Amino acid sequence: MFGGNRSISLYDDEPLHFERKHDIGSTNKVKLSKAEFEILQGMSQLIEKKRPTISLEVGGPGSTEVVRYLVDQGYRPYEFSSEGILEHEVQDYYPWDNLLFVPA
């Protein structure tokens, strides 16, 4: 899927493994209730220049807007499931969950 092995942990005791196709430098976890969109806008230069992988907690109103913003910035969303890390389709409403955004 991504090429090159990488391990990411959403929580210290839950490592997730996937492959990546290029060096993206760092992973940024965004979790700040109801302010994710503003945080991502404030990270716009970092997102544009460094293209970090972003782990984002979604859920409730405003989440679709945040997911679409990152997709518009050239990111591919992935979701975590019992089957592994799968490509994610943007939804109109989000229950609480975590998504991984990888530069396209």
C-alpha positions in Angstrom: 0.0 0.0 0.0 2.6 2.6 1.0 6.0 1.0 0.4 8.6 1.0 3.3 7.6 -0.1 6.8 6.4 2.3 9.4 4.8 1.8 12.8 2.4 4.4 14.2 0.7 4.2 17.6 -2.6 6.0 18.2 -2.1 5.2 21.9 1.1 4.1 23.6 -0.2 0.5 23.9 -1.7 0.1 20.4 0.9 0.0 17.7 -0.3 -0.1 14.1 1.9 -1.1 11.2 1.6 -0.1 7.6 3.9 0.6 4.6 4.5 3.9 3.0 5.8 4.9 -0.4 7.9 8.0 0.5 9.6 9.7 3.4 7.1 12.0 5.0 9.2 13.1 7.9 6.8 13.1 10.8 3.3 12.3 11.9 1.0 14.9 13.5 -1.9 13.9 15.8 -4.6 16.5 15.9 -7.0 16.1 18.9 -8.5 19.3 20.2 -12.2 19.2 20.7 -14.1 21.3 18.2 -11.0 23.2 17.1 -9.4 20.7 14.6 -10.3 22.8 11.6 -8.7 25.9 13.0 -5.6 24.0 14.0 -5.2 22.5 10.6 -5.6 26.0 9.0 -2.9 27.2 11.3 -0.7 24.3 10.1 -1.3 25.2 6.4 2.4 26.1 5.7 3.6 22.9 7.4 1.0 20.9 5.5 2.0 22.5 2.2 5.8 22.3 2.6 6.4 19.2 4.8 3.4 17.1 3.9 3.3 15.3 7.3 1.1 12.3 7.9 -1.8 13.4 10.0 -3.8 11.3 12.5 -7.1 13.0 13.3 -9.9 12.2 15.7 -13.2 12.8 14.0 -16.8 12.7 15.4 -19.9 14.9 15.4 -20.6 18.2 13.7 -17.8 19.7 11.6 -15.9 16.5 11.1 -16.9 16.2 7.4 -15.6 19.7 6.8 -12.3 18.9 8.3 -12.0 15.6 6.3 -12.8 17.4 3.1 -10.3 20.1 3.8 -7.5 17.6 4.1 -8.6 15.8 1.0 -8.6 19.1 -0.8 -5.1 19.6 0.4 -4.0 16.5 -1.4 -4.3 13.9 1.4 -5.8 10.4 1.2 -7.8 9.4 4.2 -7.5 5.9 5.7 -9.5 4.2 8.4 -8.5 1.6 11.0 -10.5 -1.6 11.0 -10.2 -5.3 12.1 -9.1 -5.9 8.5 -6.2 -3.5 8.7 -5.8 0.1 7.4 -8.3 0.7 4.6 -8.9 3.7 2.2 -11.7 5.8 3.6 -14.5 7.5 1.8 -15.7 10.9 3.0 -19.0 10.6 5.0 -21.7 13.1 5.7 -21.6 12.4 9.4 -18.9 10.9 11.6 -19.2 8.9 14.8 -16.1 9.1 17.0 -13.2 7.5 15.3 -9.6 8.1 14.2 -8.5 8.6 10.6 -5.0 8.6 9.1 -4.3 11.2 6.3 -1.3 10.4 4.1 -0.1 12.8 1.4 -1.2 11.6 -2.1 
